[in-house]
Amino acid sequence: MTPPEHLEGLQSLRALAALLVLIGHVRAEAAHYFALDLPGAALPWTRGVDIFFIISGFIITLSAARFAARPGAFLWRRLRRVVPLYALFTTLMVALLLAAPGSLKSTSLDPAQIASSYLFLPYERADGRIAPVLSLGWTLNYEVFFYALLALCLALPRPLLACCAGLAALCLLGPALPQTTATVFYANPLILEFTFGIALARLWQCGFVRPSAPLAGLALVTGLALLVVLHQTALPRVLAAGLPATVIVAAGTLLAPDRHLPLQSIGNASYALYLSHRFPLRLGTLVLVPVMPAHPLAALVFCVLLVGLCLWAARAVHLHVERPLTARLGPRPTRLAA
């Protein structure tokens, strides 16, 4: 089965994942600064990241099929897609730390952390969290590691199987390895979510399931419900979030009809939204919180305004920054680009 140039369902999935992360961060910001117990605290907003990881595994599987025996070209295409915008916002974060360090909560100026951030290497901060200076970039550390591993495996007879085996071995052997920042970070079972995406892509390539709008809707609702229910359990994240996220991604890939679906424009700008939203969110907080009363209705208005501001800013970044940057580095990628 020949992969098409794009899958409409993937754009909607990206939008869903980015919106979950955005709403979760805006809600948490409002709860903190308004000192209120707002609805939704128990919902797994940040599990949109797990959806992103599985989407990545799916997309990279299709991309790898086009770059067999060309690991350099494969890796360059992936880095060309993710590095420019990430480097830009990392630099903006460093500039803000230098100009106004007090304006950014829980982030300090640490030269070693800054260097590791640009190199996509895990770094343990003073508070014990392993994250780059642009804290959202912890997911990019996993992404780039996944790209590099698969690029190495492209020289092998069965690259996808070798990549999955490598990720599984790392998780299994992790506890027996010296406990450094790198081994703790990369041996996290969360990296197995990439293999879930690989499995879905192989099913899609084999034509295992035929598109069906009713089945896609049912799978989406089931996946979201499982995401909420399993979030309340003691299951490890790779199961509590990874399995429901796999069902959600299956809904948008294996089952979704190949036609225009909702939230496409947000999906197009999802990478820009993910990386940029902390900046308008922080700006909006500094401007609005001092002039708004500590009341639930005011907090709701704050959330609506900030979600809208972040979406507007992401759209502008996508059109006027991300696309021109990517175009300067080579041919415009297909919409299968993660």
Secondary structure as UniProt FT lines:
FT   HELIX           8..34
FT   TURN            39..42
FT   HELIX           45..47
FT   HELIX           48..66
FT   TURN            68..69
FT   HELIX           71..99
FT   HELIX           101..103
FT   TURN            105..106
FT   HELIX           111..118
FT   TURN            119..120
FT   TURN            126..127
FT   HELIX           135..137
FT   HELIX           138..153
FT   TURN            154..155
FT   HELIX           159..173
FT   HELIX           174..176
FT   HELIX           181..186
FT   HELIX           189..192
FT   HELIX           193..205
FT   TURN            206..207
FT   HELIX           213..231
FT   HELIX           237..240
FT   HELIX           242..250
FT   HELIX           251..255
FT   TURN            262..263
FT   HELIX           264..268
FT   HELIX           270..276
FT   HELIX           278..288
FT   HELIX           289..291
FT   HELIX           296..317
FT   HELIX           318..322
FT   HELIX           323..328
FT   TURN            335..336
//
